[in-house]
Amino acid sequence: MKDKSLPPKERPGKRSAILPGGEDGQLLQTIIDSLSDAVSVVDEKGMGLMINRAYTRLTGMTAEQVLNKPATVDIAEGESVHFQVLKTKKPIKGVRMKVGPWRRDVVVSCAPLLINGELKGSVGVIHDISEIRRLMDELERTRRLVRRLESRYTFEDIIGRSPRLQEAVERARQAARTPASVLLRGECGTGKELFAHAIHHESDRSAKPFIRVNCASLTDTLLESELFGYVEGAFTGAKKGGRRGYFEEANGGTLFLDEIGAMSREAQARLLRVLQEGEITRVGESRPITIDVRVIAATNADLEELLRSGRFREDLYYRLNVFPIHAPPLREIREDIPLLADFFIQRYGQEYGRLGVELAPAVYRRLQEYDWPGNVRELQNVISRALINLGRDETVIKERHLMIPFANTSRRESPAGAYRDRGSLKELHQNWEKEILRQVLQQCGGNKTAAARRLQISIRTLYNKLERYGLHN
């Protein structure tokens, strides 16, 4: 096939004073043909002078279709950047448009060609972002599918017979029968999201969307646009056509706002209006949109302390706290630990191909003696690791298979069977958390992204904890 991207002397049309002829012209053409990005050069009237091979591959247009033709000839959607540069004599960067018969998504940057202060034309560099755009669209579709969840758990999935847990379950069942906002309180790993799923599943909204948002995983600006959506051109990088926010996606259903204590006061103010007025306003728009969403919020933070320090709005606190539910920590429902341990043995036994594995009686006692600062999530991990530590022919998990942090910490047992340690429960938990953060960071070579992934928390939450414990360096 004949190569349509030819040296200037072999192309049809006039010769410009800004482009050399002869061997110099061929050398220039060879240089721009070696570039991976598409290049387009026009004269002072906006007529095509030169293109390279990358340009013809990207646009699907030949030299005959472009050279000596107006700069608009290759534009499928958008305005000519060449003509804008020729008009203003100033460079323009990062303009999105579609080019050629294939309507490729591109980003164009253009600069004026000035010789002795006189405008002679402009040169444009065109970056192909069609594949990136396709991947971003695919990612967006996947993200929407992941967020638009059906409630996966019911109250039957909440394991335990202890009075404290059953009290929480009963309150959650009562909440499910009302449209009231729910505030789930409890430490990390106590199953707050499980309660949220179950409440939605038992409510009259169960056939509608259940959408979870981790407020700590998003920056303040991003959180606002994700929750309320935005219109086209609302900010740099805004998607063409705008986008619906999570409130609109959850319309008719339930929006679960996890780690609500991490939300900025500005976002809190907008959330308060949604709860009061039943309407949202997209970023960059003034027209309100009526929505019907049931909000379930969850936090492990001390909201009362945040209130006193001015970091959480009092009016929002009372709006969310209509139906508070406390998910008890594992140390307060120790009688449920054997049931949970057996459940995880069966679950991970099937997953790891270790069916028929049992716990030794001493292991049950050991599990019930431990304070579980990570709660059910930590118990789940301990059982999972114990199964992995089993030998090929072993079918009984013993104490040596457990990997419980600080398992050898000395404790003094009171006659009532409760352990008394030095310091308050809060101080003990903070010491444990600090040490775990330090160890995981060390194991990850200081890589905070890897540490956050291993701990299964957001990078923002990790940074907040490192700052709190002075481990940020």
Secondary structure as the mmCIF struct_conf table of DSSP 4:
data_model
#
loop_
_struct_conf.conf_type_id
_struct_conf.id
_struct_conf.beg_label_comp_id
_struct_conf.beg_label_asym_id
_struct_conf.beg_label_seq_id
_struct_conf.end_label_comp_id
_struct_conf.end_label_asym_id
_struct_conf.end_label_seq_id
BEND BEND1 LYS A 4 LYS A 4
HELX_RH_3T_P HELX_RH_3T_P1 PRO A 8 GLU A 10
BEND BEND2 ARG A 11 GLY A 13
HELX_LH_PP_P HELX_LH_PP_P1 LYS A 14 SER A 16
TURN_TY1_P TURN_TY1_P1 ALA A 17 ILE A 18
BEND BEND3 LEU A 19 LEU A 19
HELX_RH_AL_P HELX_RH_AL_P1 GLY A 22 ASP A 33
TURN_TY1_P TURN_TY1_P2 SER A 34 SER A 34
BEND BEND4 SER A 36 ASP A 37
STRN STRN1 ALA A 38 ASP A 43
TURN_TY1_P TURN_TY1_P3 GLU A 44 LYS A 45
BEND BEND5 GLY A 46 GLY A 46
STRN STRN2 MET A 47 MET A 47
STRN STRN3 GLY A 48 ILE A 51
HELX_RH_AL_P HELX_RH_AL_P2 ARG A 53 THR A 59
HELX_RH_AL_P HELX_RH_AL_P3 ALA A 63 VAL A 66
STRN STRN4 LEU A 67 LEU A 67
TURN_TY1_P TURN_TY1_P4 ASN A 68 ASN A 68
BEND BEND6 LYS A 69 LYS A 69
STRN STRN5 PRO A 70 PRO A 70
HELX_RH_3T_P HELX_RH_3T_P2 ALA A 71 ASP A 74
STRN STRN6 ILE A 75 GLU A 77
BEND BEND7 GLY A 78 GLY A 78
HELX_RH_AL_P HELX_RH_AL_P4 VAL A 81 THR A 88
BEND BEND8 LYS A 90 LYS A 90
STRN STRN7 ILE A 92 VAL A 99
TURN_TY1_P TURN_TY1_P5 GLY A 100 ARG A 103
STRN STRN8 ARG A 104 ILE A 115
TURN_TY1_P TURN_TY1_P6 ASN A 116 GLY A 117
STRN STRN9 GLU A 118 ASP A 128
HELX_RH_AL_P HELX_RH_AL_P5 SER A 130 ARG A 147
STRN STRN10 ARG A 148 LEU A 149
HELX_LH_PP_P HELX_LH_PP_P2 GLU A 150 SER A 151
HELX_RH_3T_P HELX_RH_3T_P3 PHE A 155 ASP A 157
BEND BEND9 ILE A 158 ILE A 158
HELX_RH_AL_P HELX_RH_AL_P6 PRO A 163 ALA A 176
TURN_TY1_P TURN_TY1_P7 ARG A 177 ARG A 177
BEND BEND10 THR A 178 THR A 178
STRN STRN11 VAL A 182 ARG A 185
TURN_TY1_P TURN_TY1_P8 CYS A 188 GLY A 189
BEND BEND11 THR A 190 THR A 190
HELX_RH_AL_P HELX_RH_AL_P7 LYS A 192 GLU A 202
BEND BEND12 SER A 203 SER A 203
TURN_TY1_P TURN_TY1_P9 ASP A 204 ALA A 207
BEND BEND13 LYS A 208 LYS A 208
STRN STRN12 PHE A 210 ASN A 214
HELX_RH_3T_P HELX_RH_3T_P4 CYS A 215 SER A 217
BEND BEND14 LEU A 218 LEU A 218
HELX_RH_AL_P HELX_RH_AL_P8 ASP A 220 PHE A 228
STRN STRN13 TYR A 230 TYR A 230
TURN_TY1_P TURN_TY1_P10 GLU A 232 GLY A 233
BEND BEND15 ALA A 234 PHE A 235
TURN_TY1_P TURN_TY1_P11 THR A 236 GLY A 237
HELX_LH_PP_P HELX_LH_PP_P3 ALA A 238 LYS A 239
TURN_TY1_P TURN_TY1_P12 LYS A 240 GLY A 241
STRN STRN14 ARG A 243 ARG A 243
HELX_RH_AL_P HELX_RH_AL_P9 TYR A 246 GLU A 249
TURN_TY1_P TURN_TY1_P13 ALA A 250 GLY A 252
BEND BEND16 GLY A 253 GLY A 253
STRN STRN15 THR A 254 ASP A 258
TURN_TY1_P TURN_TY1_P14 GLU A 259 GLU A 259
HELX_RH_3T_P HELX_RH_3T_P5 ILE A 260 ALA A 262
BEND BEND17 MET A 263 MET A 263
HELX_RH_AL_P HELX_RH_AL_P10 ARG A 265 GLU A 277
BEND BEND18 GLY A 278 GLY A 278
STRN STRN16 GLU A 279 ILE A 280
STRN STRN17 VAL A 283 VAL A 283
TURN_TY1_P TURN_TY1_P15 GLY A 284 GLY A 284
STRN STRN18 ILE A 289 THR A 290
STRN STRN19 ARG A 294 THR A 299
BEND BEND19 ALA A 301 ALA A 301
HELX_RH_AL_P HELX_RH_AL_P11 LEU A 303 ARG A 308
TURN_TY1_P TURN_TY1_P16 SER A 309 GLY A 310
BEND BEND20 ARG A 311 PHE A 312
HELX_RH_AL_P HELX_RH_AL_P12 GLU A 314 LEU A 320
TURN_TY1_P TURN_TY1_P17 ASN A 321 VAL A 322
STRN STRN20 PHE A 323 HIS A 326
HELX_RH_3T_P HELX_RH_3T_P6 LEU A 330 GLU A 332
HELX_RH_3T_P HELX_RH_3T_P7 ARG A 334 ASP A 336
HELX_RH_AL_P HELX_RH_AL_P13 ILE A 337 TYR A 352
TURN_TY1_P TURN_TY1_P18 GLY A 353 GLY A 353
TURN_TY1_P TURN_TY1_P19 LEU A 355 GLY A 356
STRN STRN21 GLU A 358 LEU A 359
HELX_RH_AL_P HELX_RH_AL_P14 PRO A 361 GLU A 369
BEND BEND21 TYR A 370 TYR A 370
TURN_TY1_P TURN_TY1_P20 PRO A 373 GLY A 374
HELX_RH_AL_P HELX_RH_AL_P15 ASN A 375 ASN A 389
BEND BEND22 LEU A 390 LEU A 390
TURN_TY1_P TURN_TY1_P21 ARG A 392 ASP A 393
STRN STRN22 VAL A 396 ILE A 397
HELX_RH_3T_P HELX_RH_3T_P8 GLU A 399 HIS A 401
TURN_TY1_P TURN_TY1_P22 PRO A 405 ASN A 408
STRN STRN23 ARG A 412 GLU A 413
TURN_TY1_P TURN_TY1_P23 PRO A 415 ALA A 416
BEND BEND23 GLY A 417 GLY A 417
STRN STRN24 TYR A 419 ARG A 420
BEND BEND24 ARG A 422 GLY A 423
HELX_RH_AL_P HELX_RH_AL_P16 LEU A 425 GLN A 443
TURN_TY1_P TURN_TY1_P24 CYS A 444 GLY A 446
HELX_RH_AL_P HELX_RH_AL_P17 LYS A 448 LEU A 455
TURN_TY1_P TURN_TY1_P25 GLN A 456 GLN A 456
BEND BEND25 ILE A 457 ILE A 457
HELX_RH_AL_P HELX_RH_AL_P18 ILE A 459 ARG A 468
TURN_TY1_P TURN_TY1_P26 TYR A 469 GLY A 470
#
